[in-house]
Each structure stands twice: as structure tokens, then as C-alpha cells.
Amino acid sequence: MEQGSAREGVRPPYAPGAPAGTPVTGRVPEQLCVGRSQDAERAGGARGARGEHTHGEPPAPRVVRHSVRGQILEALRAALVDGELIPGQVYSAPVLGARFGVSATPVREAMQQLATEGAVEVVPNRGFRVSERGPRELAELAEVRALIEVPVMLRLARTVPAERWAALRPLADATVAAAAVGDRASYAECDRAFHRAVLTLAGNEQLVAIADELHRRSQWPLVANPATRRADLLADAAEHTALLDALTAQDLAVVQALVREHFTGADV
């Protein structure tokens, strides 16, 4: 049983130093990519996205359906990608719990999970320090991802029919929607959902799990990394659409070039 309970649900993450009750900006609706991609993968394609963002209205808040610990873990991962949790800075579970409106227990448990993933380090009697990463680590992750995903996507390009690629178009569109509002956390989720859906077509669950973990790690911020520009997010999202076009056309040279460029240029 989960210890610690949310008061009126877990609040969104907060910027470091901001007083409790000061929310960070809203996000692209989660149903654009998270959760729905898993149904799409099992069916061999993606279903249409719901909840379009209307200009002039703030994006809907992130929808969470899990335990308190799961909600906190999701919020902390989003805060990492957004840069709200700063590399090298130490955060205590009680302080974060107060900002989320929960006890320190689910925050501490979520942080322990992040520690096993390498996102944070345990600092005895103080809390958790956000791991500091440099360009070399990001380049190494990109190299490993390319070694895994390039040959798989080339094989899929030869064997998967065009209609299966067309079914993944909503997931590519979701990355564009997240990029259009400059939402790095939602973009990161949609980006992973798209790649999971593509790799799932290979029928290898271990491959998907390993690739997804490498992908998540590549999205953590670098030390002193400037905020990702919306134009960079849009350019990255456009590569998803171009990749689907190349996969549909069975253009192996373009598929290989796009995937390698996508990994090398990824900074979210």
C-alpha cells in the first residue's frame, strides 16, 4: 500500500525556489501520446489523438492515473527534462513533498527509483543530488542508440507494409503538437512514445525496453545546458514525419541518415 496521500491530487511540479502553490506552465494533454501509444503498439498502429490545443487557451494539465508514488515519479521526470531540477543541486524529500502536497515518503521512493536509473544521486542526511552530465555522455548514448535502432529500422523498412506506418502518423503529429507549444516534458514523452511504437513492430520486447531506457537517459539535461528553443523542438519533431515518409517509401538510405542525424542532434 502506498504511504502518503495527495491532497486533492498531486500538484504539478514547481520551479526550484518558487513558493508552494506557484505552478509551472501547463502541458500538452497527455492523451496525445502517453498511454495511447501502448494500445497502438499492441494493435500494430496508433489511434487518433484527442484533446487538441486551442490557441488562446492554456494546455490542459498532465493527467495521471497511477499511485501517488507513480504520479510523483512522473512529475519528477518531467521536472528533470524541463530543467526545473537543476544538475548538481540537492533536493530534500520533505521540501519536494510540501510542494507536491504529499508526505515525504512517496517522494523519497520516487527519488530512489530515479537513483537506480542514474538520474539522481543519494546524499546521506541531505536528500538527492541531480546528476551532472556532459556532452560526452550524451554522445555515447546517441552512439549506442544508433547501433541498436538503425539496423532494426532498416529491417522494418524492408518488411512493414505502408498502412502500418500510416497508423503511426498520429504519434508523429503529437510530437509536433508538443513542440509547437514549447513543452519540453510533453515532447520528451511523445518522442519516446513514437520510437517505442516504431520499434514494437520488430516484435522484440527486450529491444523496446532497452531502447526506451537509453532514450529516457538521453533526455536528461546537461550541465549548464541552455533551455531548448521551440524551433529546435519543431525541427526534431519534423524528423519523425520525414522518417515515416522514408519508411513508407522503403528508402533505406534516407532512413539511415535520418535516424543517425536524429540521435546526434537530439538535445531534449
N, C-alpha and C positions, 0 to 999 in steps of 0.2 A: 504493500500500500504506500502511496506517495505521501511523504511527510511535507507539511507546509501547505497552506491553501491560499489561492488567489482571492483578493477582494475585488469582486465584480470583474473577474478575469484578469489575465496578465496584461499589464500595460505595455505599450510599445517601448523599444529601447530608448535610452536617453543619452544625450551627448555628455561626454565627460565634463564634470564641473557644473553642469546645469542643475538647477534646483529640482527636487522631485515635483512631478506634476507638469514639467515642461516637455512635451512630446517632440520627438523628431518628426520630420516631414512624413506625410503619408506614403503609401507604396502602391504599386500596381497590384490590382486584385490577384490574390494567389491562385485563383482557379484558372488563370491564363496559362499556367504551366505546371505548378506543383500538384501532385496527386493525380491530376487528369492524365499526365504522361504515363503513369503506371498502367492505367486502364488501356491507354492507347498501345503501349508496348505489348500487353498480353493479347490484344486484338490484332497486332501487326500494323497498327497505324494510330494516328491521333484523332480524337474527336474535336469538334469545333470548340473554340474558346468562348466563354461567356464574360459578361461584365465589361463592356467597352468603356474606356475613359472618355468622358465628355469634357471638351475644352471649357475652362472656367470653373470646373468643379475639382476639388482635391481628390486624388486617388483614394479608393476605399482602403481601410486598414487591413493589415495582414490577417487572414483567417487561420486560426489554429484549432486543431481537432484532437490534440493528444493530451497526455497527462501534463500536470504542472511542470514537471521536470522537462518534458519534451517541448513545451512551449518556451521555457526559459532557454533551453539549448538552441532552439530555432532562432530566438531573438538575439542571443549572444553571437551566433554565427552571422546573422545579418549585421550586427554591430561591428563585427570584425571586418567584413567586406566594406562596409560604409566608412570605415576609419574612425568610428566612434570609440572603439577600444584601441588605444594608441600603442604601437610596438614599443616595448621597453618599460611601459608603465605598469605599476602594480595595482590591482583592484581587489578589494576585500568582498567576500560573500555577503556580510551583513549590509554593507553600503549598497551594493547592487540589488540585494533583496528589497531594501527600503524603496529604491527607485522603481522596482518592478511591482511593488505591493505584495510581496510574498515573504515568507521566512527565509533565513539564510540557507536552510537545508537543501531545497531544490536547486538553488544557485550553485552551492558547493558541489552537488552531484553533477550538474551540467558542466561545471568547470573541470571536474575530474575527467569527464569524458573528453573535453577539449584537450586536456593534458595528454591523454593517451593518443590523441591524434596529432600531437605536436604543435597545436595552435597556441598553447599557453604553457608556462612552467610553474610548478608549485613553489611558493616561497614560504617556508615554515614560519608560523605565527604572524604572517602578514596577509597572505592571500595568493593571488595568481598574477604572474607577470606575462604579458603578451609577448610571444616570441618575436625576436628581431631577425628578419630575413633580408638577404641581399640579392642582387641581380644574378649571382652565380647559381644560387639555389633555384631561382625561377627558370633559368636557362636549362639546368639539369632536369627539372620536372618536364619542361617542354620537350626535351630530347627523348625522355622515356615515354611520354605520351605519344610522340610521333612514331616511335618504334612499335608501339602496341597498335595504334589506331590506323596508321596509314595502310599497312597490308590488309587489315580487316576491311577497311572501306573500299580498297581496290577490289577485293574479292566480292564484296557486296555489289559493287557497281557492275560486275560481270553477271551476277546471278539474280538480283532482285528486280522484279518487274516494275514498270513505271508507275503503276497505280499505287504500289506500296509507298513509293517516295512521295506521291501526291498526298497521301494520307498524313504525312508528317509536316505538311505545309503550315498548319495552324501553330505548331510548336515554333517554327522559324518566325512566323508572324508575331508570336508572343515575345520573342527576344527584341524584335523591332519596337513593339509597343513599350516595353520596359526601358529601352534605350531612349525612346522619344521623350520620356519624362525625366530622364537622367537619374533613374532609380537603380543604383549600383547593386543593391542587395537583391532586388527582384530580378534584375538582369542576370545576376550570378545563378539564381535558381533556375530561370528559364534556359540559360545557356547549358547547364548540366542536364536539364530535362531533355533538351534537344539531342545532345550527344548520347544520353542513355537510350533514347528511342532508336537512334540510328544503330548503335552497337547491339541492341537487343535483337535486331534482325539476324545477327550471326548465330543466335541460339546458344550462347555460352554465358551462363550466369556468373561464373567466376571472372571472366573477362570484364563484364559490365561492372561488377563490384570493384575490381582493382582500378579500372579506368576512372570510375566515378570518384574514388578516394584521391587519386592523383589530381584529378580535375579540381576537387574542392581545395586541396592544398595549394594549387597554383593560383587560387583566387584570393588568398590572404594577402594583406598589404605588405609592401616592402618598407624598410626603414626610411623615413623622410620622403616617402613617395607622394607626389602631389595628387590631388583629387583627380580622378579620371574625368576627362571632358565628355560632354554629351556627344560631341562629334566623333570621339574615339569609340564610344559605345555603339553609335549608329554604324560606323564603319565595320566594327566587329560583327554586329548583327547582320549586316548586308552579306557577309561572307557565308552565313548559314543558308541564305536564299540562293546564293551563287553555287554553293556546294550541292544543294538539292537539284539545281538545274543540271550540273555536271554529272551527278549520279544518275539522273533520269536519262541523260543523253549517252551514258556509258563512255564518257570522255575521261579516260584513265589519267592522262597527263594533267588535265586541269584539276581533277580530284586530288591527285598527289600534291600538286603545287598549292592548292587552296588549303589543304589540311596542314601542311608544313607552315605556311605563312600564318594561318590562324593561330597555331600554337606559339610560334615565335613572337607574334605581335600581341598576344594576349597579355593584358595588364589588369584584368579585373577577375 
